[in-house]
Amino acid sequence: MNSDERRQKIVIAAIEVLLEKGVAASRMNDFVSASGLSKGGVYHHFDSKENLLIGVLEHLMGNVLDPVNMQIDANESACLQLQRMIISREDVIAEMSAYNQIFLDFFVQARSFPIFKERINSQYAIAHTHIANLIRLGIKQGEFDQDTDADGIAAGLRGIFDGIGIALSIAPEKINFPHSAIQSALALIRGITK
């Protein structure tokens, strides 16, 4: 294995440990054991639990955002682009829902670890800006009501997925995820459409 493959193996092993034990209860020794590598091999790539958790966070967030087309076509319907962005992510969102508890743990840990907050905020800002820009384009194109608060709707769309994600961790038998979140997001978009 080369260095990148070992690093990836450690991150994947850490994800398994985090799914089983959670962020607070997991220890570096747990990650070392799960990776099958030596302690020195793990510490060569991640010198602390915090740095390993940052690696996990970046891995998971990269998998969420990488498949999303962040290009806006000013000549195409903004409403259709926004709907397509939400609908096309269903498979990615469904896959990532397996890691829902880890994301919730990271959100909680963000209060104690500013680097987590910074990384999560950075990803939120990218998605928020993209969604808000699509809504502004839709207002300009006459598809959305002129008095629509683009930033408010962008925050609401993110909030739908975050809120239903929290509900999923509490009552998974009651939540059809991500279908429920997608349908709620599309209903919000219909609400601002002329």
matplotlib code that plots the C-alpha trace (Angstrom):
import matplotlib.pyplot as plt

x = [0.0, 1.2, 0.8, -2.5, -4.0, -2.8, -4.3, -7.6, -7.6, -7.2, -10.1, -12.4, -11.5, -12.1, -15.6, -16.4, -15.3, -17.2, -20.4, -20.0, -18.8, -19.4, -17.0, -16.8, -16.2, -13.7, -10.0, -6.9, -6.2, -9.6, -8.7, -5.3, -6.8, -9.5, -7.0, -4.9, -1.8, 0.8, 0.4, 3.4, 1.8, -1.4, 0.3, 2.5, -0.7, -2.7, -0.8, -4.0, -7.6, -8.6, -6.6, -8.0, -11.5, -10.8, -9.7, -13.0, -15.0, -13.3, -13.7, -17.5, -18.1, -16.2, -18.4, -21.5, -20.5, -18.3, -21.1, -23.1, -23.0, -22.2, -22.4, -25.2, -26.5, -27.9, -29.7, -31.6, -34.5, -33.2, -36.2, -35.4, -31.7, -32.6, -35.1, -32.6, -29.9, -32.1, -33.5, -30.2, -28.6, -31.1, -28.7, -25.8, -28.0, -29.3, -25.8, -24.6, -27.6, -25.7, -23.2, -25.9, -24.9, -21.3, -22.4, -24.5, -21.6, -19.4, -22.0, -22.0, -18.2, -18.0, -18.7, -15.5, -13.3, -13.2, -11.6, -14.7, -16.9, -14.7, -14.7, -18.5, -19.2, -17.0, -19.0, -22.3, -21.2, -20.5, -23.8, -25.7, -24.2, -24.9, -28.6, -29.1, -27.6, -29.9, -32.9, -31.6, -31.4, -35.0, -36.1, -34.4, -35.9, -39.4, -39.8, -39.8, -41.7, -39.8, -40.0, -38.4, -35.5, -32.9, -30.7, -33.7, -34.9, -31.4, -31.1, -34.6, -33.6, -30.5, -32.6, -35.0, -32.3, -30.6, -33.8, -35.0, -31.5, -31.9, -35.4, -33.9, -31.5, -34.3, -37.2, -35.8, -38.9, -41.0, -38.7, -38.6, -35.2, -34.2, -37.6, -39.3, -36.6, -36.6, -40.4, -40.3, -37.6, -39.5, -42.6, -40.7, -39.5, -43.1, -44.1, -41.9, -42.6, -44.9]
y = [0.0, 3.5, 6.4, 7.6, 4.1, 3.7, 7.0, 6.0, 2.7, 4.5, 6.9, 4.1, 2.1, 5.3, 5.6, 2.1, 2.8, 6.1, 4.3, 1.8, 4.0, 7.6, 10.5, 11.0, 7.3, 6.4, 6.5, 6.5, 2.9, 1.9, 3.5, 1.8, -1.6, -1.2, -0.1, -3.2, -1.0, -0.3, 2.5, 4.3, 3.8, 5.5, 8.3, 8.9, 10.0, 11.4, 12.6, 13.0, 12.0, 15.5, 15.3, 11.9, 13.2, 16.1, 13.5, 11.6, 14.8, 15.9, 12.5, 12.4, 16.0, 15.5, 12.5, 14.7, 17.7, 16.3, 14.7, 18.0, 20.1, 23.6, 25.3, 27.7, 28.1, 31.6, 30.6, 27.7, 27.8, 28.4, 26.5, 23.4, 23.6, 23.8, 20.9, 18.9, 19.6, 18.4, 15.3, 14.2, 14.0, 11.4, 8.5, 10.4, 11.5, 8.0, 6.6, 9.3, 8.8, 5.7, 8.2, 10.5, 9.8, 10.7, 14.0, 14.8, 14.0, 16.4, 19.1, 18.7, 18.6, 21.8, 23.7, 22.4, 22.1, 25.3, 23.5, 21.3, 24.4, 26.0, 23.0, 22.4, 26.1, 26.2, 23.4, 25.0, 28.3, 26.7, 25.0, 28.0, 30.4, 28.1, 27.6, 31.3, 32.3, 29.9, 31.5, 35.0, 33.9, 32.5, 35.9, 37.7, 35.2, 35.9, 32.3, 33.1, 35.8, 39.1, 39.4, 36.0, 36.1, 34.0, 33.6, 32.7, 30.0, 28.6, 28.3, 26.7, 24.1, 23.2, 23.2, 20.7, 18.1, 18.8, 18.7, 15.5, 14.0, 14.7, 13.1, 10.1, 9.5, 9.6, 7.8, 6.0, 3.9, 7.0, 8.7, 7.8, 9.4, 11.0, 10.9, 13.0, 15.6, 15.9, 16.2, 18.9, 20.8, 20.6, 21.9, 24.8, 25.6, 25.4, 27.9, 30.6, 29.7, 32.1]
z = [0.0, -0.7, 1.7, 0.3, 0.5, 4.1, 5.0, 3.3, 5.2, 8.5, 7.7, 6.7, 9.9, 11.9, 10.4, 11.4, 15.0, 15.1, 13.9, 16.7, 19.6, 18.6, 18.7, 22.4, 23.4, 20.7, 21.4, 19.2, 20.2, 18.8, 15.5, 15.5, 16.2, 13.6, 10.9, 11.3, 11.0, 13.6, 16.1, 14.5, 11.0, 12.2, 14.0, 10.9, 9.1, 12.1, 15.1, 17.2, 17.5, 16.5, 13.3, 12.4, 13.0, 10.7, 8.1, 8.6, 8.4, 5.2, 3.7, 4.4, 3.4, 0.2, -0.7, -0.1, -2.1, -4.8, -6.8, -6.7, -9.9, -8.6, -12.0, -12.7, -16.3, -16.5, -19.7, -18.1, -15.7, -12.2, -10.8, -12.9, -11.9, -8.2, -8.5, -10.4, -7.8, -5.0, -6.8, -8.3, -4.8, -3.6, -4.0, -2.4, 0.5, 1.0, 1.0, 3.4, 5.8, 7.1, 8.6, 10.1, 13.7, 12.9, 11.4, 14.4, 16.7, 14.6, 14.9, 18.7, 18.8, 16.8, 20.0, 21.5, 18.5, 16.4, 13.5, 13.1, 13.2, 10.6, 8.2, 8.6, 8.1, 5.0, 3.4, 4.5, 3.0, -0.4, -0.6, 0.8, -1.7, -4.6, -3.6, -2.8, -6.2, -8.0, -6.2, -7.1, -10.7, -10.5, -9.1, -12.0, -14.5, -13.1, -11.9, -8.1, -6.3, -6.3, -2.5, -1.9, 0.6, -1.3, 1.8, 4.0, 1.5, 1.1, 4.9, 5.0, 2.4, 4.3, 7.5, 6.0, 5.4, 8.8, 10.7, 9.1, 9.6, 13.4, 13.4, 11.5, 14.4, 16.9, 15.1, 12.0, 11.7, 11.1, 8.6, 4.9, 4.3, 2.0, 0.2, 3.0, 2.9, -0.9, -1.0, 1.7, -0.1, -3.4, -1.6, -0.3, -3.8, -5.1, -2.4, -3.9, -7.5, -9.4]

ax = plt.figure().add_subplot(projection="3d")
ax.plot(x, y, z, "-o")
ax.set_aspect("equal")
plt.show()
